[in-house]
Amino acid sequence: MREPPFQELSADAVEQLYRLVSDWQIISDLSQADLLLWLPNRYDGMSCAAHCRPATGPTVHLDDVIGLNLPATRLSLLEQVLIKGEIIENPVHRWTGMNTVSEVLVPVPFDGRNIGVLAIETNLAFQVGEIGGEGWFKAVSRTLLKMVAAGDFPFEVTPTTGKHGNPRVADGALMLDGEGVVEHCSPNGISAFKRLGFYNQLYGEKLSDSVLPLLEKGSVIDEDLSTVLRGRSSALAEIDVRGVDLTVRSLPLVEEGERIGALLLCRDVTEKRHREKELLSKDATIREVHHRVKNNLQTVSALLRLQARRSDNSVVQEALSQAERRISIIAMVHEALSHTVDETVSFDDTFRRLLALVATAASSDHFVETRFVGSFGTLGADAASALGLVLTELVTNAIEHGLEDRDGVVEVEAHRDDTNETLVVTVTDDGHGLTGNSVGSGLGTQIVQTLVKTELVGTVQWENREPPATGTIVRLTATKL
């Protein structure tokens, strides 16, 4: 892999650049321009580190320009920006393909020095009217660029992720003055607030005074809402009025260290919220089904246990006890699934409980230590049930037959191969070992072989341990996990 060409920067400087590119889509959309971040490289030139295209207008660069070096003929102007720390507009328009492009260069300062240059490139051949057509988007964009040059943008605390995604300029935008009064509003912004139930004129009114009375008494109010509606800090809040949900984000506008107003972005997320509620309802239903299945299986298990106690036939008792144990294992998996929403289970914790249950049930007249090494990871519902039954049979067989008349140790080790697609599990005991290297043909063995082949799509092998060690090692591989 080719080594990045950029000069080395401190971790804090890199973090500052990440904050800038995570939030610069707003500037790109307001200015209807491509944004390119140029950083000094190791060859006394500059290379493009990041590129942002506008969602509100045509792009300048159809091809990917990240990693390309700046032509030598354009280098001197960017070096002036780095040295002077001032915004410079390129007096010469250049041609890119069939398009005429204007360029504004903005220094990116950090810790007392300029570490890069932000280029705002506008396609003059396809300039379109602004959303709202009032001419205030680009004025706000120029203010944000001045804030970049002064080190006031990006904000140190920026809500880069919202529950439903951050609102963008095209979703709806408002301009507030220093007192929180609405000076400008895009059509989408007006529509968003009308859906909340506000039908009066927004212009000239304090947004907080217009919106807060709409909230129903007793409703849960976002603690940041009042601050956001006044544009006093960089924050994100949600408004919920009679089933209509609006996400609002504020970006204070600063000039010479003083807050002069704020840009508010809003997004109607009602449909997304409704879909989330439907998914939560479905998830709750699935969890409840698993819970009820677990309860029903426990009831069946209890009935089998009661039936075994009432029988005088030892063979019947043994058969019923084994059936009860197998059903209990399936119930345990369903119990774990009742606490998740994605039909998967972290099998390590479930297996530890399963192993303790099996060891207690199988070793009644001698002491057997059970150990678990490694990790199974996360398994789907079907795979977890099948693997739980298989390992129960293998551990039970090791305790009841391999360690039939002696104390000992049964160790289960699990790990995935290098591709992370195949699970390898070994069950090892220090008991008698296989007689004549033959594997039994009982019901437990048949269950193991059937489930491994059909449900886990794998193989299982029994063999004696290498002398001088005694006992058996069972090696299981599974691919359908």
Secondary structure by P-SEA (a helix, b strand, c coil): ccccccccccaaaaaaaaaaaacaaaaaaaacbbbbbbbbccccbbbbcbbbbbcccccccccccccccccccaaaaaaaaaaacccccccbbbbcccbbbbbbbbbbbccccccbbbbbbbcccccccccccccaaaaaaaaaaaaaaacccccccccccccccccccccbbbbbccccccccccaaaaaaaaaacccccccccccccccccccccccccccaaaaaaacccccccccccccbbbbbbbbbbbccccccbbbbbbbbaaaaaaaaaaaaaaaaaaaaaaaaaaaaaaaaaaaaaaaaaacccaaaaaaaaaaaaaaaaaaaaaaaaaacccccccaaaaaaaaaaaaaaaccccbbbbbbbccccccccaaaaaaaaaaaaaaaaaaaacccccccbbbbbbbbbcccccbbbbbbbbcccccccccccccaaaaaaaaaaaccccbbbbbbbcccccbbbbbbbbbccc
